[in-house]
């Protein structure tokens, strides 16, 4: 097995039966902010990101296998989205080995590839170098309270990746 496949499998180690893909025991749409803190301890940073409360684990408090993990939490205290920035270079082959080849392939506004696996609520953002930049976990469409939808015709474009790291490796979103 290719080393990146092993790293990807270890990073994600997810059960298959859930409506939303959990990550490290936290399930978008179900788990709470208290669940996150109980599992990972106090975050490096707390603040607001994309209009929601954000718990950010980075630096010395980064969750193993990540450079950074962001948990976006609703006002009701429910985790709506998890953004993971892997510490290991993961390639497209590793993504296909984990999720299959059935993801919708699209792109960001700046033409970076994004693979969307709607049925399990996973989006994989690739950097210009072809490696995974970030993985977004959220409750599949219809399983969570709806957010503002894109205008008609925008379905061929994915949203910008979650708080992409800035130059020098320091994640921009780490400053909520």
C-alpha positions in Angstrom: 0.0 0.0 0.0 1.3 3.4 -0.9 2.5 5.4 2.2 0.1 8.2 1.6 -2.8 5.7 1.5 -1.8 4.5 5.0 -1.5 8.0 6.3 -4.9 9.0 4.8 -6.5 5.8 6.3 -5.0 6.5 9.7 -6.0 10.2 9.6 -9.6 9.5 8.7 -10.3 6.1 10.3 -14.1 6.5 9.9 -17.1 4.3 10.4 -19.2 3.8 7.3 -22.8 3.7 8.7 -23.2 7.3 9.8 -25.3 9.9 7.9 -22.5 12.4 8.2 -18.9 11.3 8.2 -17.5 11.7 11.7 -13.9 12.7 12.1 -11.9 11.6 15.2 -15.2 10.7 17.0 -16.9 14.1 16.3 -19.9 14.0 13.9 -21.1 17.2 12.2 -24.8 17.9 12.9 -24.7 15.7 16.1 -21.7 16.4 18.3 -21.5 19.5 20.5 -18.9 22.0 21.3 -18.6 20.3 24.7 -17.9 17.0 23.0 -15.0 18.6 21.1 -13.4 20.1 24.2 -13.9 16.8 26.1 -12.2 14.9 23.4 -9.3 17.3 22.4 -9.0 19.7 25.4 -9.1 23.4 25.2 -8.5 24.7 21.7 -5.5 26.9 20.7 -7.9 29.6 19.6 -11.6 30.4 20.0 -13.3 33.0 17.8 -15.7 33.5 14.9 -15.3 32.1 11.5 -17.8 32.1 8.6 -20.4 33.5 11.1 -20.0 30.7 13.6 -18.1 30.0 16.7 -14.8 28.4 15.9 -12.6 26.0 18.0 -9.1 25.9 16.3 -6.4 23.3 17.2 -3.0 24.2 15.8 0.6 24.4 16.7 1.5 22.5 19.9 -2.2 21.7 20.3 -2.7 20.4 16.7 -4.6 17.1 16.7 -2.2 14.2 15.6 -2.1 13.9 11.9 -3.1 17.5 11.3 -1.4 20.9 10.9 -4.7 22.4 12.0 -8.3 21.4 12.7 -11.2 23.8 12.9 -14.6 23.0 14.4 -17.3 25.4 13.4 -20.2 25.5 16.0 -23.7 26.9 15.7 -25.1 29.3 18.3 -26.9 26.2 19.7 -23.6 24.6 20.4 -23.7 21.9 17.7 -20.7 21.2 15.4 -21.8 22.0 11.9 -18.5 21.6 10.1 -15.0 20.3 10.6 -12.1 21.6 8.5 -8.9 19.4 8.6 -5.5 20.5 7.3 -3.5 17.2 7.0 0.1 17.2 8.2 1.0 14.5 5.6 0.9 15.0 1.8 -2.1 13.1 0.5 -2.6 12.6 -3.2 -5.7 12.1 -5.4 -5.0 8.3 -5.4 -5.3 8.3 -1.6 -8.6 10.2 -1.7 -10.0 7.7 -4.3 -8.7 4.8 -2.1 -10.7 6.2 0.8 -13.9 7.6 -0.8 -14.0 6.0 -4.2 -14.1 7.5 -7.7 -17.7 8.7 -7.4 -17.0 12.2 -6.1 -18.1 15.2 -8.1 -15.0 16.9 -9.5 -15.3 20.7 -9.5 -13.1 23.7 -8.7 -12.7 26.8 -6.5 -13.0 30.3 -7.8 -9.2 30.3 -8.3 -9.4 27.0 -10.3 -8.0 24.6 -7.7 -9.6 21.1 -7.8 -12.3 20.1 -5.3 -13.8 16.7 -5.0 -17.3 16.6 -3.5 -18.8 13.5 -1.9 -22.3 14.8 -1.1 -23.8 11.6 0.2 -21.3 11.6 3.1 -20.8 15.3 3.5 -17.1 15.4 2.6 -15.3 17.9 0.4 -11.6 17.5 -0.5 -9.7 20.6 -1.5 -6.4 20.2 -3.5 -3.6 22.7 -3.7 -1.9 23.8 -6.8 0.8 21.1 -6.2 -1.9 18.4 -6.5 -1.9 17.4 -2.9 -4.8 17.6 -0.4 -4.9 21.1 1.2 -7.9 20.6 3.4 -10.8 18.2 4.0 -14.2 19.5 5.1 -16.7 17.3 6.9 -20.3 18.5 7.3 -23.7 16.9 7.6 -24.9 15.9 4.1 -27.4 18.1 2.4 -30.8 17.9 4.0 -29.4 16.5 7.3 -28.5 19.8 8.8 -30.3 23.2 8.9 -29.9 24.8 5.5 -27.4 27.6 4.9 -27.7 30.2 2.2 -27.5 28.4 -1.1 -25.5 29.4 -4.1 -27.4 31.2 -6.9 -28.7 29.1 -9.8 -25.9 28.1 -12.2 -23.2 28.2 -9.5 -23.5 24.5 -8.9 -20.4 23.8 -11.0 -18.2 25.8 -8.7 -17.3 24.8 -5.1 -16.9 27.3 -2.3 -13.4 28.5 -1.5 -11.4 26.1 0.6 -11.8 26.4 4.4 -9.4 29.1 5.7 -6.5 28.0 3.5 -3.0 28.4 5.0 -1.2 31.6 4.2 2.3 31.8 2.9 4.8 30.5 5.4 2.4 27.7 6.6 0.6 29.9 9.1 -3.2 29.2 8.6 -5.0 32.5 7.9 -8.1 31.3 9.9 -6.0 30.7 13.0 -6.6 34.4 13.8 -10.4 34.5 14.4 
